[in-house]
Amino acid sequence: MFWQSILGIWLTLVILASFLYMPATQGLGESGRIIIYHVPAAWVAVLAYLMAMVNSLNYLRRKDLRFDRQAQINAELGTVFCVLATITGAIWSRGAWGWYWNWDPRQTSIAVLLMIYAAYFVLRGTVEDPERRANLAAVYALFAFLTVPFLVFIVPRIYDSLHPDLINMEKRTFDMDKKMLVVFLASLAGFTGLYGWLYNIRLRVENLLHRLEGKKEVI
C-alpha cells in the first residue's frame, strides 16, 4: 500500500505539473503537453514487449509455464500502453497537423505493430493445450519483438515524417526547456512505476487462477 500511495501521488503531481508548471511546447502550443504522456507510454510499450520476449526465451529454455504467464502479461501490458501511445499520438497529430490520422510513417508503423501483437493473442486463443500454446506463443513472441526496433526506431527515420524526433536533434525537433525536461523525466519514471504495479497485480491474479484451476483438477 505504501508504494501504491507514493505512485499515486507521483502521477498526480506529474499531471498537475504538465498543466500548471510546464510551459507550452515550442511550435505546438498547448497541445504539445501531450508529450508528457505520449512518449512515456511508448517507452513502457517497448519495455513490456522486451520483457515478454525475455519471458518467452526463459520458457523455451526451462519449460516452466510461469514464464509463459509472465510473457502473456507483459504482452498484454505492452499492447495497452501501445494503444495509449497511439491515442495520445493521434491527439498530438490533431493539434500539430490538423487531423488525427494521416498514415504518417510513425502512425503506420505503430498500427502494424499493434496488428502483430494482436495476432499473438489470437494464436494463444486458438490453442487449448497449455504446453503447446506456450511453445507456439513463445516462438512467436521472439520473432514479434524483432519487429519492434525496426517499426519503432528505424522505419520512421527511413521515410520522411512529420513526427518530431527526440533523438535526431538536427531534424524535426523542438526545444525542451528545463521545466519541461523535469516533468518529462518524472513522467517516464511514473509510467515505468505504473507498469511495474500493473504487472505485479496481473501476475498475482494469474498465479491465483492457476492454483485454483490446479485444485479443481485434483478434485
Secondary structure, 3 states (H helix, E strand, C coil): CHHHHHHHHHHHHHHHHHHHCCCCECCCEHHHHHHHHHHHHHHHHHHHHHHHHHHHHHHHHHCCHHHHHHHHHHHHHHHHHHHHHHHHHHHHHHHHHCCCCCCCHHHHHHHHHHHHHHHHHHHHHHCCCHHHHHHHHHHHHHHHHHHHHHHHHHHHHHCCCCCCCCCCCCCCCCCCCHHHHHHHHHHHHHHHHHHHHHHHHHHHHHHHHHHHHHHHHHC
